[in-house]
Amino acid sequence: MSEFYYTRRIRAIAERTTKLIEDGNKLEKQLQIESSKGSRFSFFL
């Protein structure tokens, strides 16, 4: 019985980790796009 809960916890951790990696990759792409636009200085972010 404990083996079932262990595998379920591991699967949940793996799914969350995969989602975090995907979100990080999306963010990295967006940041690269923004950084390639050039350096425009602004006090208002």
C-alpha positions as CSV (number, residue, x, y, z in Angstrom):
1,M,0.0,0.0,0.0
2,S,2.8,2.4,0.8
3,E,4.4,1.6,-2.5
4,F,1.3,2.9,-4.3
5,Y,1.4,6.3,-2.4
6,Y,5.2,6.6,-3.0
7,T,4.8,6.1,-6.8
8,R,1.9,8.6,-6.8
9,R,4.0,11.2,-5.0
10,I,6.9,10.6,-7.3
11,R,4.7,11.0,-10.4
12,A,3.2,14.2,-9.0
13,I,6.7,15.6,-8.4
14,A,7.8,14.6,-11.9
15,E,4.7,16.3,-13.4
16,R,5.3,19.5,-11.5
17,T,9.0,19.5,-12.4
18,T,8.2,19.0,-16.1
19,K,5.7,21.9,-16.0
20,L,8.3,24.2,-14.3
21,I,10.9,23.3,-16.9
22,E,8.4,24.1,-19.7
23,D,7.4,27.4,-18.1
24,G,11.1,28.3,-17.6
25,N,11.8,27.6,-21.3
26,K,8.9,29.8,-22.4
27,L,10.1,32.6,-20.1
28,E,13.6,32.3,-21.5
29,K,12.3,32.6,-25.1
30,Q,10.2,35.7,-24.1
31,L,13.2,37.3,-22.4
32,Q,15.4,36.6,-25.5
33,I,12.8,38.3,-27.7
34,E,12.6,41.3,-25.5
35,S,16.4,41.6,-25.1
36,S,16.9,41.5,-28.9
37,K,14.6,44.6,-29.3
38,G,17.5,46.8,-28.2
39,S,18.3,48.9,-25.2
40,R,15.5,51.4,-24.6
41,F,15.9,53.1,-21.2
42,S,12.7,53.9,-19.3
43,F,11.9,54.7,-15.7
44,F,8.4,53.1,-16.3
45,L,8.7,49.4,-16.4
